[in-house]
Amino acid sequence: MRTLRVRDVMKTRVVAATPSTPFREVAELMLRHDIGAVPVVDDAGGLVGLISEADLLSKEAYGGRRGAFLGALPGLGRREANGMLRSRGRLAREIMSAPVETAMADDALRVVARRMVENRLRHLVVVDDSRRMVGIVSRRDLLRVFARTDDELASDVAIELRRSGQVPDGDVSASVDDGVVTLTGRVPAAADVPGICRVAWLVPGVGDVVARLKVMAATA
């Protein structure tokens, strides 16, 4: 069965900044291209940081406060303190977040999606073995995998069933209604049903699987 990889959904044309890009230019890039994050790369394309909307909002939120204020608040949380310090920056390297969590193009999409949810990440920069940026993936990119019609899902399930080799051609068919797959037909043995259902379950976008399969009668 084909496993969806990060390369299947990532954007390869990425709007990026350099460490010396001014703050205002980074903000303009986000607005102009309607994006939520801008990677910061060096002259060789190596990833050195990431500027998100949250980083820019921190500058706006703490821009009027200065380092002296930090001394007056010894109990200040680390995140807020970092936000205040970075708010004084004028260049990308002074306001970016670093180090940056990344993904590889060959990473399984399901694994990366889990990381993004568990770590509350909205974007992951995709890098190669040399940590050069090759793309970026966002939560919105992941959601597009699931935004498919029932007919498209039915076609994908049928393809995966054929590839699995678990059932003879034509003996099992799949219909889809609002993301729910219904499997009908005949299978060699009852023990084959869980594996066949799993094939359908692993197709991205499938919400549930209903098995209405009959076991073939044994021949003498």
N, CA and C atoms as a LAMMPS dump frame, in Angstrom:
ITEM: TIMESTEP
0
ITEM: NUMBER OF ATOMS
660
ITEM: BOX BOUNDS ff ff ff
-5.0000000000000000e+02 5.0000000000000000e+02
-5.0000000000000000e+02 5.0000000000000000e+02
-5.0000000000000000e+02 5.0000000000000000e+02
ITEM: ATOMS id mol type element x y z
1 1 1 N 0.834 -1.194 0
2 1 2 C 0 0 0
3 1 3 C 0.876 1.254 0
4 2 1 N 0.527 2.214 -0.783
5 2 2 C 1.309 3.437 -0.874
6 2 3 C 1.074 4.299 0.359
7 3 1 N 2.143 4.686 1.006
8 3 2 C 2.062 5.564 2.17
9 3 3 C 2.276 7.005 1.735
10 4 1 N 1.348 7.877 2.091
11 4 2 C 1.514 9.281 1.752
12 4 3 C 2.683 9.862 2.532
13 5 1 N 3.502 10.629 1.824
14 5 2 C 4.685 11.242 2.407
15 5 3 C 4.542 12.757 2.413
16 6 1 N 5.398 13.401 3.166
17 6 2 C 5.395 14.859 3.229
18 6 3 C 5.553 15.452 1.828
19 7 1 N 6.379 14.832 0.983
20 7 2 C 6.61 15.36 -0.355
21 7 3 C 5.324 15.426 -1.18
22 8 1 N 4.306 14.635 -0.815
23 8 2 C 3.057 14.621 -1.569
24 8 3 C 2.216 15.869 -1.334
25 9 1 N 2.437 16.576 -0.238
26 9 2 C 1.595 17.738 0.072
27 9 3 C 2.38 19.023 0.298
28 10 1 N 3.691 18.941 0.476
29 10 2 C 4.456 20.146 0.819
30 10 3 C 4.529 21.12 -0.363
31 11 1 N 4.709 22.38 -0.005
32 11 2 C 4.946 23.413 -1.006
33 11 3 C 6.453 23.512 -1.235
34 12 1 N 6.842 23.499 -2.504
35 12 2 C 8.264 23.582 -2.823
36 12 3 C 8.693 25.001 -3.199
37 13 1 N 7.74 25.846 -3.539
38 13 2 C 8.042 27.261 -3.812
39 13 3 C 7.754 28.023 -2.526
40 14 1 N 8.806 28.282 -1.768
41 14 2 C 8.653 28.842 -0.428
42 14 3 C 9.141 30.281 -0.394
43 15 1 N 8.318 31.141 0.198
44 15 2 C 8.727 32.526 0.428
45 15 3 C 9.608 32.536 1.672
46 16 1 N 10.839 32.997 1.527
47 16 2 C 11.8 32.952 2.629
48 16 3 C 12.448 34.313 2.826
49 17 1 N 13.052 34.454 3.986
50 17 2 C 13.804 35.666 4.313
51 17 3 C 15.241 35.28 4.612
52 18 1 N 16.102 36.283 4.638
53 18 2 C 17.488 36.076 5.057
54 18 3 C 17.637 36.65 6.463
55 19 1 N 18.701 36.326 7.161
56 19 2 C 18.874 36.866 8.515
57 19 3 C 18.853 38.394 8.577
58 20 1 N 19.212 39.057 7.488
59 20 2 C 19.26 40.526 7.494
60 20 3 C 18.001 41.183 6.943
61 21 1 N 16.965 40.405 6.64
62 21 2 C 15.721 40.984 6.14
63 21 3 C 15.065 41.816 7.248
64 22 1 N 14.679 43.068 6.963
65 22 2 C 14.051 43.91 7.989
66 22 3 C 12.697 43.353 8.435
67 23 1 N 12.337 43.652 9.677
68 23 2 C 11.076 43.201 10.259
69 23 3 C 9.885 43.585 9.392
70 24 1 N 9.839 44.823 8.956
71 24 2 C 8.696 45.283 8.182
72 24 3 C 8.555 44.512 6.87
73 25 1 N 9.671 44.167 6.261
74 25 2 C 9.628 43.424 5.006
75 25 3 C 9.088 42.008 5.23
76 26 1 N 9.432 41.411 6.366
77 26 2 C 8.9 40.086 6.69
78 26 3 C 7.383 40.156 6.835
79 27 1 N 6.9 41.174 7.534
80 27 2 C 5.462 41.345 7.721
81 27 3 C 4.771 41.534 6.372
82 28 1 N 5.385 42.33 5.499
83 28 2 C 4.809 42.562 4.172
84 28 3 C 4.763 41.272 3.354
85 29 1 N 5.796 40.419 3.479
86 29 2 C 5.814 39.142 2.765
87 29 3 C 4.641 38.259 3.205
88 30 1 N 4.388 38.223 4.503
89 30 2 C 3.283 37.409 5.009
90 30 3 C 1.946 37.901 4.475
91 31 1 N 1.751 39.209 4.492
92 31 2 C 0.49 39.776 4.03
93 31 3 C 0.322 39.61 2.528
94 32 1 N 1.378 39.874 1.775
95 32 2 C 1.301 39.813 0.318
96 32 3 C 1.015 38.409 -0.181
97 33 1 N 1.627 37.421 0.473
98 33 2 C 1.488 36.041 0.006
99 33 3 C 0.471 35.237 0.816
100 34 1 N -0.176 35.88 1.785
101 34 2 C -1.193 35.233 2.615
102 34 3 C -0.642 33.959 3.239
103 35 1 N 0.469 34.08 3.948
104 35 2 C 1.11 32.935 4.6
105 35 3 C 1.281 33.232 6.082
106 36 1 N 1.443 32.174 6.863
107 36 2 C 1.523 32.342 8.302
108 36 3 C 2.917 32.206 8.878
109 37 1 N 3.894 31.894 8.032
110 37 2 C 5.265 31.737 8.529
111 37 3 C 6.254 31.958 7.395
112 38 1 N 7.423 32.47 7.751
113 38 2 C 8.488 32.719 6.781
114 38 3 C 9.774 32.085 7.3
115 39 1 N 10.308 31.08 6.62
116 39 2 C 11.601 30.5 7.028
117 39 3 C 12.724 31.517 6.8
118 40 1 N 13.745 31.409 7.614
119 40 2 C 14.928 32.258 7.461
120 40 3 C 16.082 31.346 7.056
121 41 1 N 16.692 31.653 5.912
122 41 2 C 17.756 30.797 5.383
123 41 3 C 19.016 31.618 5.139
124 42 1 N 20.149 30.92 5.172
125 42 2 C 21.407 31.592 4.892
126 42 3 C 21.677 31.596 3.388
127 43 1 N 22.847 32.081 2.992
128 43 2 C 23.159 32.213 1.563
129 43 3 C 23.191 30.872 0.841
130 44 1 N 23.442 29.788 1.566
131 44 2 C 23.508 28.456 0.953
132 44 3 C 22.163 27.737 0.989
133 45 1 N 21.13 28.422 1.467
134 45 2 C 19.814 27.786 1.55
135 45 3 C 19.609 26.991 2.813
136 46 1 N 20.563 27.07 3.742
137 46 2 C 20.438 26.349 5.001
138 46 3 C 19.452 27.031 5.93
139 47 1 N 18.639 26.245 6.605
140 47 2 C 17.632 26.788 7.515
141 47 3 C 18.286 27.244 8.811
142 48 1 N 18.002 28.492 9.2
143 48 2 C 18.564 29.01 10.449
144 48 3 C 17.474 29.444 11.43
145 49 1 N 16.246 29.593 10.966
146 49 2 C 15.189 30.025 11.864
147 49 3 C 13.85 30.091 11.162
148 50 1 N 12.824 30.485 11.909
149 50 2 C 11.471 30.609 11.366
150 50 3 C 10.778 31.772 12.045
151 51 1 N 10.119 32.604 11.244
152 51 2 C 9.337 33.71 11.787
153 51 3 C 7.873 33.416 11.513
154 52 1 N 7.096 33.331 12.578
155 52 2 C 5.668 33.046 12.446
156 52 3 C 4.857 34.293 12.762
157 53 1 N 3.558 34.184 12.553
158 53 2 C 2.679 35.292 12.931
159 53 3 C 2.802 35.584 14.414
160 54 1 N 2.98 34.532 15.218
161 54 2 C 3.112 34.728 16.664
162 54 3 C 4.346 35.561 17
163 55 1 N 5.433 35.347 16.258
164 55 2 C 6.644 36.14 16.496
165 55 3 C 6.399 37.616 16.2
166 56 1 N 5.669 37.873 15.124
167 56 2 C 5.383 39.265 14.776
168 56 3 C 4.427 39.891 15.777
169 57 1 N 3.476 39.113 16.27
170 57 2 C 2.548 39.635 17.266
171 57 3 C 3.263 39.923 18.582
172 58 1 N 4.278 39.113 18.903
173 58 2 C 5.06 39.373 20.109
174 58 3 C 5.742 40.725 20.02
175 59 1 N 6.23 41.041 18.839
176 59 2 C 6.893 42.34 18.656
177 59 3 C 5.893 43.468 18.858
178 60 1 N 4.671 43.268 18.332
179 60 2 C 3.636 44.28 18.485
180 60 3 C 3.21 44.403 19.944
181 61 1 N 3.094 43.237 20.632
182 61 2 C 2.61 43.232 22.009
183 61 3 C 3.611 43.829 22.98
184 62 1 N 4.907 43.567 22.749
185 62 2 C 5.92 43.984 23.709
186 62 3 C 6.814 45.106 23.189
187 63 1 N 6.482 45.619 22.023
188 63 2 C 7.351 46.617 21.403
189 63 3 C 7.545 47.867 22.234
190 64 1 N 6.561 48.206 23.07
191 64 2 C 6.661 49.422 23.87
192 64 3 C 7.4 49.223 25.171
193 65 1 N 7.749 47.973 25.48
194 65 2 C 8.449 47.678 26.728
195 65 3 C 9.928 47.459 26.449
196 66 1 N 10.756 47.737 27.402
197 66 2 C 12.192 47.635 27.189
198 66 3 C 12.827 46.728 28.238
199 67 1 N 14.079 46.45 28.031
200 67 2 C 14.771 45.502 28.891
201 67 3 C 14.715 45.868 30.365
202 68 1 N 14.648 47.166 30.707
203 68 2 C 14.601 47.564 32.107
204 68 3 C 13.382 46.982 32.805
205 69 1 N 12.329 46.799 32.029
206 69 2 C 11.095 46.271 32.585
207 69 3 C 11.28 44.834 33.046
208 70 1 N 12.188 44.106 32.403
209 70 2 C 12.437 42.717 32.769
210 70 3 C 12.981 42.618 34.188
211 71 1 N 13.839 43.557 34.56
212 71 2 C 14.4 43.525 35.897
213 71 3 C 13.369 43.796 36.97
214 72 1 N 12.313 44.506 36.611
215 72 2 C 11.266 44.831 37.579
216 72 3 C 10.326 43.666 37.8
217 73 1 N 10.433 42.634 36.947
218 73 2 C 9.541 41.483 37.051
219 73 3 C 10.362 40.198 37.103
220 74 1 N 10.958 39.896 38.248
221 74 2 C 11.811 38.7 38.342
222 74 3 C 11.05 37.412 38.113
223 75 1 N 9.731 37.402 38.335
224 75 2 C 8.946 36.194 38.151
225 75 3 C 8.364 36.061 36.758
226 76 1 N 8.822 36.846 35.826
227 76 2 C 8.289 36.825 34.47
228 76 3 C 8.546 35.476 33.812
229 77 1 N 7.523 34.935 33.141
230 77 2 C 7.671 33.655 32.466
231 77 3 C 8.694 33.723 31.349
232 78 1 N 9.33 32.562 31.07
233 78 2 C 10.378 32.535 30.051
234 78 3 C 9.837 32.933 28.696
235 79 1 N 8.623 32.438 28.345
236 79 2 C 8.076 32.752 27.025
237 79 3 C 7.837 34.242 26.868
238 80 1 N 7.265 34.87 27.907
239 80 2 C 7.01 36.3 27.814
240 80 3 C 8.318 37.079 27.793
241 81 1 N 9.297 36.623 28.58
242 81 2 C 10.591 37.305 28.595
243 81 3 C 11.245 37.242 27.222
244 82 1 N 11.192 36.066 26.587
245 82 2 C 11.76 35.933 25.246
246 82 3 C 11.026 36.827 24.268
247 83 1 N 9.712 36.915 24.432
248 83 2 C 8.939 37.776 23.545
249 83 3 C 9.343 39.228 23.672
250 84 1 N 9.583 39.651 24.899
251 84 2 C 10.001 41.039 25.117
252 84 3 C 11.356 41.313 24.494
253 85 1 N 12.293 40.38 24.716
254 85 2 C 13.638 40.585 24.18
255 85 3 C 13.621 40.618 22.657
256 86 1 N 12.876 39.704 22.04
257 86 2 C 12.838 39.663 20.581
258 86 3 C 12.064 40.848 20.001
259 87 1 N 11.188 41.438 20.813
260 87 2 C 10.403 42.565 20.31
261 87 3 C 11.291 43.759 19.967
262 88 1 N 12.524 43.771 20.494
263 88 2 C 13.427 44.886 20.232
264 88 3 C 14.157 44.725 18.898
265 89 1 N 14.039 43.522 18.314
266 89 2 C 14.751 43.269 17.072
267 89 3 C 14.173 43.987 15.875
268 90 1 N 15.042 44.309 14.966
269 90 2 C 14.619 44.966 13.723
270 90 3 C 14.88 44.113 12.497
271 91 1 N 15.687 43.073 12.66
272 91 2 C 16.027 42.197 11.547
273 91 3 C 15.511 40.79 11.821
274 92 1 N 15.41 40.009 10.755
275 92 2 C 14.87 38.656 10.865
276 92 3 C 15.62 37.828 11.907
277 93 1 N 16.95 37.911 11.913
278 93 2 C 17.725 37.091 12.841
279 93 3 C 17.468 37.46 14.298
280 94 1 N 16.936 38.659 14.531
281 94 2 C 16.697 39.108 15.903
282 94 3 C 15.298 38.77 16.408
283 95 1 N 14.39 38.429 15.501
284 95 2 C 13.023 38.133 15.926
285 95 3 C 12.604 36.694 15.614
286 96 1 N 13.421 35.967 14.878
287 96 2 C 13.042 34.601 14.482
288 96 3 C 13.12 33.642 15.668
289 97 1 N 12.395 32.542 15.54
290 97 2 C 12.488 31.45 16.505
291 97 3 C 13.549 30.467 16.022
292 98 1 N 14.376 29.999 16.935
293 98 2 C 15.437 29.038 16.592
294 98 3 C 15.83 28.304 17.866
295 99 1 N 16.186 27.018 17.782
296 99 2 C 16.179 26.18 16.574
297 99 3 C 14.762 25.869 16.125
298 100 1 N 14.643 25.308 14.929
299 100 2 C 13.343 25.074 14.307
300 100 3 C 13.09 23.581 14.157
301 101 1 N 11.881 23.15 14.537
302 101 2 C 11.5 21.754 14.277
303 101 3 C 11.297 21.576 12.776
304 102 1 N 11.765 20.461 12.247
305 102 2 C 11.706 20.243 10.801
306 102 3 C 11.149 18.859 10.479
307 103 1 N 10.919 18.639 9.197
308 103 2 C 10.502 17.335 8.684
309 103 3 C 11.348 17.024 7.463
310 104 1 N 11.334 15.763 7.075
311 104 2 C 12.008 15.318 5.854
312 104 3 C 10.942 14.985 4.814
313 105 1 N 11.295 15.129 3.554
314 105 2 C 10.328 14.909 2.481
315 105 3 C 9.769 13.492 2.476
316 106 1 N 10.551 12.52 2.93
317 106 2 C 10.112 11.13 2.921
318 106 3 C 9.421 10.706 4.209
319 107 1 N 9.245 11.61 5.149
320 107 2 C 8.525 11.274 6.381
321 107 3 C 7.077 10.923 6.068
322 108 1 N 6.551 9.929 6.776
323 108 2 C 5.15 9.55 6.591
324 108 3 C 4.247 10.686 7.053
325 109 1 N 3.233 10.977 6.246
326 109 2 C 2.354 12.116 6.522
327 109 3 C 1.621 11.952 7.848
328 110 1 N 1.188 10.734 8.148
329 110 2 C 0.464 10.513 9.399
330 110 3 C 1.354 10.819 10.61
331 111 1 N 2.611 10.445 10.54
332 111 2 C 3.534 10.696 11.652
333 111 3 C 3.758 12.186 11.834
334 112 1 N 3.944 12.894 10.729
335 112 2 C 4.169 14.343 10.793
336 112 3 C 2.925 15.059 11.302
337 113 1 N 1.76 14.618 10.862
338 113 2 C 0.512 15.229 11.325
339 113 3 C 0.378 15.069 12.84
340 114 1 N 0.75 13.901 13.348
341 114 2 C 0.674 13.671 14.799
342 114 3 C 1.624 14.598 15.542
343 115 1 N 2.834 14.783 14.998
344 115 2 C 3.798 15.691 15.627
345 115 3 C 3.251 17.108 15.682
346 116 1 N 2.638 17.543 14.601
347 116 2 C 2.136 18.909 14.543
348 116 3 C 1.02 19.125 15.556
349 117 1 N 0.16 18.124 15.721
350 117 2 C -0.933 18.242 16.686
351 117 3 C -0.388 18.213 18.109
352 118 1 N 0.478 17.235 18.402
353 118 2 C 0.991 17.08 19.764
354 118 3 C 1.848 18.262 20.201
355 119 1 N 2.604 18.852 19.269
356 119 2 C 3.497 19.968 19.603
357 119 3 C 2.907 21.327 19.254
358 120 1 N 1.649 21.325 18.827
359 120 2 C 0.93 22.562 18.498
360 120 3 C 1.684 23.388 17.454
361 121 1 N 2.12 22.707 16.421
362 121 2 C 2.852 23.376 15.344
363 121 3 C 1.916 23.672 14.186
364 122 1 N 2.012 24.857 13.645
365 122 2 C 1.2 25.22 12.477
366 122 3 C 1.965 25.007 11.177
367 123 1 N 3.286 25.02 11.261
368 123 2 C 4.125 24.85 10.074
369 123 3 C 5.341 23.993 10.419
370 124 1 N 5.815 23.25 9.442
371 124 2 C 7.069 22.528 9.562
372 124 3 C 7.876 22.772 8.291
373 125 1 N 9.088 23.231 8.459
374 125 2 C 9.97 23.416 7.311
375 125 3 C 10.535 22.046 6.931
376 126 1 N 10.564 21.761 5.642
377 126 2 C 11.064 20.484 5.143
378 126 3 C 12.505 20.691 4.679
379 127 1 N 13.402 19.852 5.18
380 127 2 C 14.822 20.007 4.86
381 127 3 C 15.383 18.692 4.331
382 128 1 N 16.572 18.795 3.694
383 128 2 C 17.275 17.588 3.246
384 128 3 C 18.307 17.181 4.29
385 129 1 N 19.143 16.212 3.96
386 129 2 C 20.129 15.703 4.919
387 129 3 C 21.132 16.758 5.352
388 130 1 N 21.322 17.791 4.522
389 130 2 C 22.26 18.867 4.861
390 130 3 C 21.568 20.049 5.529
391 131 1 N 20.288 19.845 5.89
392 131 2 C 19.468 20.877 6.515
393 131 3 C 19.249 22.08 5.601
394 132 1 N 19.283 21.831 4.315
395 132 2 C 18.89 22.864 3.368
396 132 3 C 17.389 22.777 3.17
397 133 1 N 16.726 23.916 3.11
398 133 2 C 15.276 23.937 2.961
399 133 3 C 14.868 23.463 1.571
400 134 1 N 13.9 22.538 1.529
401 134 2 C 13.377 22.056 0.247
402 134 3 C 11.875 22.28 0.136
403 135 1 N 11.239 22.729 1.221
404 135 2 C 9.798 22.962 1.169
405 135 3 C 9.256 23.332 2.53
406 136 1 N 7.948 23.454 2.602
407 136 2 C 7.282 23.747 3.87
408 136 3 C 5.905 23.096 3.842
409 137 1 N 5.454 22.633 4.993
410 137 2 C 4.136 22.014 5.089
411 137 3 C 3.381 22.681 6.238
412 138 1 N 2.104 22.93 6.018
413 138 2 C 1.269 23.573 7.024
414 138 3 C 0.097 22.669 7.373
415 139 1 N -0.613 23.025 8.425
416 139 2 C -1.815 22.265 8.779
417 139 3 C -2.826 22.299 7.643
418 140 1 N -2.887 23.407 6.958
419 140 2 C -3.833 23.52 5.84
420 140 3 C -3.488 22.53 4.735
421 141 1 N -2.2 22.314 4.486
422 141 2 C -1.781 21.335 3.479
423 141 3 C -2.241 19.933 3.868
424 142 1 N -2.145 19.615 5.171
425 142 2 C -2.572 18.307 5.642
426 142 3 C -4.078 18.133 5.482
427 143 1 N -4.829 19.186 5.727
428 143 2 C -6.282 19.099 5.636
429 143 3 C -6.744 18.856 4.209
430 144 1 N -5.973 19.337 3.231
431 144 2 C -6.363 19.144 1.832
432 144 3 C -6.418 17.665 1.464
433 145 1 N -5.637 16.846 2.142
434 145 2 C -5.647 15.409 1.876
435 145 3 C -7.028 14.823 2.151
436 146 1 N -7.726 15.399 3.136
437 146 2 C -9.012 14.854 3.545
438 146 3 C -10.19 15.523 2.844
439 147 1 N -9.944 16.572 2.096
440 147 2 C -11.018 17.301 1.425
441 147 3 C -11.245 16.749 0.024
442 148 1 N -11.706 15.475 -0.034
443 148 2 C -11.957 14.826 -1.318
444 148 3 C -13.378 14.292 -1.367
445 149 1 N -13.88 14.107 -2.574
446 149 2 C -15.254 13.649 -2.735
447 149 3 C -15.368 12.157 -2.426
448 150 1 N -16.613 11.719 -2.224
449 150 2 C -16.85 10.292 -1.98
450 150 3 C -16.41 9.442 -3.165
451 151 1 N -16.622 9.947 -4.371
452 151 2 C -16.211 9.185 -5.565
453 151 3 C -14.698 9.009 -5.61
454 152 1 N -13.96 10.063 -5.242
455 152 2 C -12.502 9.971 -5.217
456 152 3 C -12.036 8.969 -4.164
457 153 1 N -12.679 8.993 -3.003
458 153 2 C -12.321 8.044 -1.956
459 153 3 C -12.611 6.609 -2.383
460 154 1 N -13.769 6.393 -3.008
461 154 2 C -14.125 5.047 -3.463
462 154 3 C -13.104 4.523 -4.463
463 155 1 N -12.654 5.398 -5.362
464 155 2 C -11.65 5.007 -6.345
465 155 3 C -10.333 4.647 -5.665
466 156 1 N -9.914 5.454 -4.672
467 156 2 C -8.663 5.186 -3.966
468 156 3 C -8.73 3.876 -3.185
469 157 1 N -9.869 3.62 -2.538
470 157 2 C -10.017 2.376 -1.778
471 157 3 C -9.94 1.177 -2.717
472 158 1 N -10.605 1.27 -3.874
473 158 2 C -10.577 0.163 -4.844
474 158 3 C -9.15 -0.101 -5.326
475 159 1 N -8.409 0.974 -5.568
476 159 2 C -7.018 0.826 -6.009
477 159 3 C -6.188 0.123 -4.937
478 160 1 N -6.35 0.552 -3.676
479 160 2 C -5.563 -0.035 -2.597
480 160 3 C -5.955 -1.486 -2.338
481 161 1 N -7.226 -1.813 -2.509
482 161 2 C -7.652 -3.202 -2.343
483 161 3 C -6.985 -4.094 -3.388
484 162 1 N -6.899 -3.586 -4.626
485 162 2 C -6.24 -4.373 -5.675
486 162 3 C -4.753 -4.525 -5.377
487 163 1 N -4.136 -3.444 -4.924
488 163 2 C -2.701 -3.491 -4.631
489 163 3 C -2.384 -4.419 -3.468
490 164 1 N -3.3 -4.524 -2.516
491 164 2 C -3.027 -5.315 -1.314
492 164 3 C -2.885 -6.797 -1.607
493 165 1 N -3.566 -7.26 -2.668
494 165 2 C -3.518 -8.677 -3.003
495 165 3 C -4.241 -9.579 -2.021
496 166 1 N -5.07 -8.982 -1.152
497 166 2 C -5.739 -9.781 -0.135
498 166 3 C -7.052 -10.403 -0.624
499 167 1 N -7.585 -9.873 -1.713
500 167 2 C -8.847 -10.412 -2.229
501 167 3 C -8.723 -10.603 -3.736
502 168 1 N -9.403 -11.61 -4.293
503 168 2 C -9.412 -11.782 -5.745
504 168 3 C -10.073 -10.586 -6.416
505 169 1 N -9.613 -10.241 -7.614
506 169 2 C -10.171 -9.1 -8.332
507 169 3 C -11.674 -9.248 -8.483
508 170 1 N -12.395 -8.183 -8.152
509 170 2 C -13.832 -8.157 -8.37
510 170 3 C -14.657 -8.767 -7.264
511 171 1 N -14.035 -9.413 -6.282
512 171 2 C -14.813 -10.068 -5.23
513 171 3 C -15.211 -9.117 -4.101
514 172 1 N -14.525 -7.964 -3.975
515 172 2 C -14.875 -6.972 -2.964
516 172 3 C -14.978 -5.606 -3.629
517 173 1 N -16.058 -4.913 -3.351
518 173 2 C -16.234 -3.555 -3.895
519 173 3 C -16.461 -2.585 -2.752
520 174 1 N -16.203 -1.33 -3.017
521 174 2 C -16.323 -0.288 -1.995
522 174 3 C -17.209 0.837 -2.482
523 175 1 N -18.134 1.247 -1.643
524 175 2 C -18.937 2.439 -1.892
525 175 3 C -18.711 3.399 -0.733
526 176 1 N -18.841 4.685 -0.991
527 176 2 C -18.552 5.685 0.033
528 176 3 C -19.7 6.675 0.133
529 177 1 N -20.122 6.939 1.342
530 177 2 C -21.171 7.929 1.604
531 177 3 C -20.721 8.813 2.755
532 178 1 N -20.452 10.078 2.445
533 178 2 C -20.01 11.05 3.449
534 178 3 C -18.779 10.56 4.208
535 179 1 N -17.842 9.959 3.464
536 179 2 C -16.58 9.525 4.044
537 179 3 C -16.608 8.15 4.676
538 180 1 N -17.797 7.53 4.737
539 180 2 C -17.909 6.196 5.325
540 180 3 C -17.856 5.152 4.217
541 181 1 N -16.898 4.243 4.3
542 181 2 C -16.698 3.214 3.283
543 181 3 C -17.501 1.966 3.663
544 182 1 N -18.274 1.455 2.716
545 182 2 C -18.973 0.191 2.909
546 182 3 C -18.375 -0.836 1.955
547 183 1 N -17.863 -1.917 2.53
548 183 2 C -17.256 -2.992 1.745
549 183 3 C -18.26 -4.126 1.58
550 184 1 N -18.486 -4.534 0.357
551 184 2 C -19.389 -5.644 0.074
552 184 3 C -18.682 -6.653 -0.826
553 185 1 N -19.166 -7.901 -0.813
554 185 2 C -18.57 -8.934 -1.653
555 185 3 C -18.23 -10.164 -0.852
556 186 1 N -17.324 -10.956 -1.376
557 186 2 C -16.961 -12.228 -0.75
558 186 3 C -15.463 -12.279 -0.454
559 187 1 N -15.143 -12.943 0.661
560 187 2 C -13.744 -13.112 1.051
561 187 3 C -13.49 -14.596 1.291
562 188 1 N -12.253 -15.047 1.135
563 188 2 C -11.948 -16.468 1.31
564 188 3 C -12.239 -16.986 2.714
565 189 1 N -11.953 -16.167 3.75
566 189 2 C -12.146 -16.626 5.122
567 189 3 C -12.464 -15.44 6.028
568 190 1 N -13.118 -15.722 7.154
569 190 2 C -13.484 -14.668 8.098
570 190 3 C -12.249 -13.949 8.633
571 191 1 N -11.146 -14.667 8.751
572 191 2 C -9.904 -14.074 9.265
573 191 3 C -9.344 -12.997 8.336
574 192 1 N -9.836 -12.959 7.066
575 192 2 C -9.343 -11.966 6.106
576 192 3 C -10.003 -10.601 6.289
577 193 1 N -11.145 -10.571 6.979
578 193 2 C -11.926 -9.331 7.066
579 193 3 C -11.166 -8.194 7.75
580 194 1 N -10.538 -8.392 8.924
581 194 2 C -9.828 -7.267 9.571
582 194 3 C -8.746 -6.64 8.691
583 195 1 N -7.999 -7.473 7.974
584 195 2 C -6.94 -6.934 7.109
585 195 3 C -7.492 -6.124 5.955
586 196 1 N -8.607 -6.587 5.385
587 196 2 C -9.234 -5.86 4.273
588 196 3 C -9.78 -4.524 4.762
589 197 1 N -10.393 -4.534 5.939
590 197 2 C -10.905 -3.281 6.507
591 197 3 C -9.766 -2.304 6.781
592 198 1 N -8.638 -2.832 7.228
593 198 2 C -7.487 -1.97 7.52
594 198 3 C -6.982 -1.281 6.262
595 199 1 N -7.015 -1.997 5.137
596 199 2 C -6.611 -1.39 3.863
597 199 3 C -7.463 -0.152 3.587
598 200 1 N -8.768 -0.28 3.783
599 200 2 C -9.664 0.86 3.543
600 200 3 C -9.436 1.97 4.563
601 201 1 N -9.241 1.594 5.823
602 201 2 C -9.042 2.575 6.878
603 201 3 C -7.835 3.462 6.619
604 202 1 N -6.784 2.902 6.042
605 202 2 C -5.545 3.653 5.861
606 202 3 C -5.559 4.61 4.675
607 203 1 N -6.642 4.618 3.918
608 203 2 C -6.763 5.588 2.825
609 203 3 C -7.092 6.95 3.438
610 204 1 N -6.261 7.962 3.238
611 204 2 C -6.509 9.276 3.834
612 204 3 C -7.871 9.829 3.44
613 205 1 N -8.614 10.318 4.438
614 205 2 C -9.923 10.885 4.193
615 205 3 C -11.06 9.966 4.59
616 206 1 N -10.777 8.695 4.821
617 206 2 C -11.817 7.743 5.215
618 206 3 C -12.183 7.98 6.679
619 207 1 N -13.483 8.154 6.934
620 207 2 C -13.94 8.418 8.292
621 207 3 C -14.348 7.18 9.051
622 208 1 N -14.853 6.171 8.354
623 208 2 C -15.267 4.931 8.997
624 208 3 C -15.37 3.842 7.933
625 209 1 N -15.345 2.589 8.386
626 209 2 C -15.438 1.451 7.471
627 209 3 C -16.497 0.484 7.98
628 210 1 N -17.428 0.131 7.119
629 210 2 C -18.462 -0.851 7.442
630 210 3 C -18.23 -2.069 6.558
631 211 1 N -18.088 -3.237 7.184
632 211 2 C -17.83 -4.473 6.434
633 211 3 C -19.11 -5.287 6.302
634 212 1 N -19.542 -5.483 5.07
635 212 2 C -20.685 -6.351 4.785
636 212 3 C -20.211 -7.434 3.821
637 213 1 N -19.277 -8.211 4.324
638 213 2 C -18.594 -9.207 3.515
639 213 3 C -19.063 -10.614 3.881
640 214 1 N -19.19 -11.432 2.883
641 214 2 C -19.592 -12.817 3.079
642 214 3 C -18.376 -13.734 2.864
643 215 1 N -18.334 -14.765 3.662
644 215 2 C -17.239 -15.723 3.553
645 215 3 C -17.605 -16.764 2.479
646 216 1 N -16.659 -17.009 1.592
647 216 2 C -16.89 -17.97 0.527
648 216 3 C -17.13 -19.354 1.127
649 217 1 N -18.054 -20.08 0.548
650 217 2 C -18.34 -21.456 0.995
651 217 3 C -17.173 -22.356 0.656
652 218 1 N -16.798 -23.196 1.582
653 218 2 C -15.682 -24.138 1.351
654 218 3 C -16.08 -25.175 0.328
655 219 1 N -15.175 -25.553 -0.551
656 219 2 C -15.444 -26.558 -1.57
657 219 3 C -14.844 -27.885 -1.149
658 220 1 N -15.532 -28.971 -1.489
659 220 2 C -15.067 -30.3 -1.099
660 220 3 C -13.831 -30.663 -1.893
